Amino acid sequence: MGFRFRKSFRLGKHARLNLSKNGIDASVGGKGLRLGVGKRGVRMSAGIPGTGLNYTKRFDYKSARKK
């Protein structure tokens, strides 16, 4: 098992910047809906707070450029 590095910075009430050994990721949104952008693509996550129910949809950059 290896070590992991991750550091998160809040950029206001609903924005966050995450740093890890794999790169930089930024996300915007609240508890119910969040949009994230990173090197692996764009990610949209929606859920019902307090229930554990969550849906995540990933859009990668390569398929977005082909359309």
N, C-alpha and C positions, 0 to 999 in steps of 0.2 A: 504494500500500500504506500503510495507516494504522498508528498505534501501538496497542498493546494493553496493558492494565494487568491484572495478576492477582497477588494476594498470598495465600499459604496459611499458616494457623496450625494447628499441631497442638494438639489439646485432649485429650491423653492418648495412650495407646498405639494406639487404633483409631478415634479421632475427629478430624475435620479441619474447619476453617472456612475457606472460600475467599471472598475479596473481589475484585470486579472492577468495571469501570465500569457493567456491566449489573445488578449486584445482589450479593446474598449467597447462598451455597450452603453447606450442611452435609452431611457424609458420615460414615458409620460403617461399619466393617468392616475386614477384612484383605485379603490378596493374592488369595484365592480368591473371596470374596464381599463385595460392597459395596453399601450402600443410600445414596442421595443424595437430598436434598430442596432444591429451589430454586424460583425464580419460574416456571419452565416445567413444574413438576410433580415427581413422584417417579420416581426412576430406580433400577433394580436391575441390577447387573452381576455376572456370574459368569464365572470363567475358570479355566484350568489354568496356574498359574505356570510360567514358563520356556518355554512352548510358543508363545505368541502367540495362542492360541485364546481367544476372549472372546465372550460373549453379553450383550447389553444389552436390557432391556425398559423402556420408558418409559410411565408412567401420568400423563396430564395431569389437572390439577385439574378442568377443566370436565366431562369425561366421568365422573369419579368422583362429582361432585355430582349428576349426572342419575340415577344408579342408585339 
